[in-house]
Amino acid sequence: SVAVAATQWRRHRSAVREIRKKRSRRKGGFGAFRVSRGSRAAALAGKTGKGGMDYKGQKLSEQIYIYLIPAVGAVAWVFGYLEQNFMTTFLGWLAGLVVAMLICVPDWPIFNRHPTPWLEEIPTSKKNEQDDDGGGDAAPAADASSKKSKKAKKGKR
């Protein structure tokens, strides 16, 4: 019973591996979008461009947020106390929160005065099979021949 379960598990795992290989070979499939970690970071840096917030800009944004919310909240509390209405306090605090979010969340140019100098990407010697346009059909045949050689080696042991 344990041997049967182990055999079924091996068959299941090999079927899952085959499905994943087929998906990665398909043009436009999940495997077509795989990139190395360095390329991912470069792609993200290219999307943000020079508008990204630097470290000093993050600190400035946080300081604005930390001081603006309590200051507006205190003023709203005073007005709410004078009117004897909690809704005035709440709406004043909410308005301060919205103003703080409009100031601190977007990547305004004021937050990018000290950009971080990034190193250039180092080219790797590895070639991805997905990068070759003509090699898409040859890859399955090469995989099949390598499987046959692996099976032949297993039989010799």
Solvent accessible surface area in square Angstrom, and as a share of the most:
residue,aa,sasa,rsa
1,S,124,0.80
2,V,126,0.72
3,A,73,0.57
4,V,89,0.51
5,A,57,0.44
6,A,37,0.29
7,T,48,0.28
8,Q,109,0.49
9,W,152,0.53
10,R,154,0.56
11,R,165,0.60
12,H,95,0.42
13,R,70,0.26
14,S,50,0.32
15,A,51,0.39
16,V,29,0.17
17,R,127,0.46
18,E,64,0.29
19,I,90,0.46
20,R,140,0.51
21,K,76,0.32
22,K,120,0.51
23,R,106,0.39
24,S,23,0.15
25,R,76,0.28
26,R,147,0.54
27,K,190,0.80
28,G,53,0.51
29,G,16,0.15
30,F,145,0.60
31,G,0,0.00
32,A,46,0.36
33,F,156,0.65
34,R,135,0.49
35,V,70,0.40
36,S,58,0.37
37,R,203,0.74
38,G,40,0.39
39,S,39,0.25
40,R,130,0.47
41,A,62,0.48
42,A,48,0.37
43,A,55,0.42
44,L,111,0.55
45,A,53,0.41
46,G,60,0.58
47,K,165,0.70
48,T,87,0.50
49,G,45,0.43
50,K,185,0.78
51,G,40,0.38
52,G,21,0.20
53,M,45,0.20
54,D,10,0.05
55,Y,148,0.56
56,K,126,0.54
57,G,4,0.04
58,Q,89,0.40
59,K,127,0.54
60,L,62,0.31
61,S,11,0.07
62,E,102,0.46
63,Q,76,0.34
64,I,50,0.26
65,Y,91,0.35
66,I,90,0.46
67,Y,161,0.61
68,L,45,0.22
69,I,25,0.13
70,P,82,0.52
71,A,55,0.42
72,V,42,0.24
73,G,16,0.15
74,A,57,0.44
75,V,85,0.49
76,A,7,0.05
77,W,148,0.52
78,V,74,0.42
79,F,113,0.47
80,G,4,0.04
81,Y,133,0.50
82,L,128,0.64
83,E,106,0.47
84,Q,141,0.63
85,N,68,0.35
86,F,158,0.66
87,M,109,0.49
88,T,36,0.21
89,T,21,0.12
90,F,82,0.34
91,L,94,0.47
92,G,22,0.21
93,W,97,0.34
94,L,68,0.34
95,A,56,0.43
96,G,3,0.03
97,L,39,0.19
98,V,74,0.42
99,V,72,0.41
100,A,0,0.00
101,M,99,0.44
102,L,114,0.57
103,I,67,0.34
104,C,11,0.07
105,V,101,0.58
106,P,50,0.32
107,D,77,0.40
108,W,120,0.42
109,P,111,0.70
110,I,81,0.41
111,F,2,0.01
112,N,32,0.16
113,R,164,0.60
114,H,100,0.45
115,P,89,0.56
116,T,50,0.29
117,P,124,0.78
118,W,191,0.67
119,L,173,0.86
120,E,155,0.69
121,E,104,0.47
122,I,143,0.73
123,P,120,0.76
124,T,107,0.62
125,S,113,0.73
126,K,172,0.73
127,K,176,0.74
128,N,63,0.32
129,E,112,0.50
130,Q,76,0.34
131,D,104,0.54
132,D,75,0.39
133,D,131,0.68
134,G,74,0.71
135,G,28,0.27
136,G,39,0.37
137,D,132,0.68
138,A,65,0.50
139,A,18,0.14
140,P,46,0.29
141,A,69,0.54
142,A,60,0.47
143,D,47,0.24
144,A,47,0.36
145,S,68,0.44
146,S,48,0.31
147,K,67,0.28
148,K,147,0.62
149,S,53,0.34
150,K,125,0.53
151,K,144,0.61
152,A,57,0.44
153,K,129,0.55
154,K,141,0.60
155,G,68,0.66
156,K,172,0.73
157,R,236,0.86
